[in-house]
Amino acid sequence: MRCPFCGNVDTQVKDSRPAEDHVAIRRRRFCPACGGRFTTYERVQLRDLVVIKTNGKREDFDRDKLERSIRISMQKRPVEPDRIDQMISGIVRRLESMGETDIPSKTIGEIVMESLARIDTVAYVRFASVYKNFKDADDFEEFVAELRPPNPTES
């Protein structure tokens, strides 16, 4: 593994342990050249996924990009980091088990929204505002109105 600090390719593993409910291995590494320490994660990848963007462009699926977007929507929310990691791993497993290597970005967005809706409504609305490209406050209002149960006193 290449050192992210100096580029040395001869780094040493100092500690390994299971992570994310045993679906990944966390490795603490040390670089003898610069003394830097860093962490890597090793995960099983069933197949190489390709994302088909709405404009037709194709790009390799990037778990880190998915994780960043989810973590942004979950900022300052009362959800345990382990729960977020489990959700991300579940989304990736679901994508890999779909049987297709080419996955439309719309499918990924819908799966993420479905997962966020079960965990945290605020994060769900945050993600939806970017995914659905809300233009103004009315878009938020309409979306949130759909989330609210109908009021039986209004008729």
Salt bridges, closest charged atoms under 4 A:
ASP15 OD2 - ARG17 NH2 2.78
GLU20 OE2 - ARG43 NH2 2.70
GLU20 OE1 - ARG63 NH2 3.31
GLU42 OE1 - ARG27 NH2 2.95
GLU59 OE2 - LYS53 NZ 3.90
GLU59 OE2 - LYS65 NZ 3.17
GLU67 OE2 - ARG71 NE 3.00
ASP85 OD1 - ARG71 NH2 2.22
ASP102 OD2 - ARG58 NH1 2.98
GLU114 OE2 - ARG94 NH1 2.83
GLU114 OE2 - ARG118 NH1 3.45
ASP120 OD2 - ARG77 NE 2.89
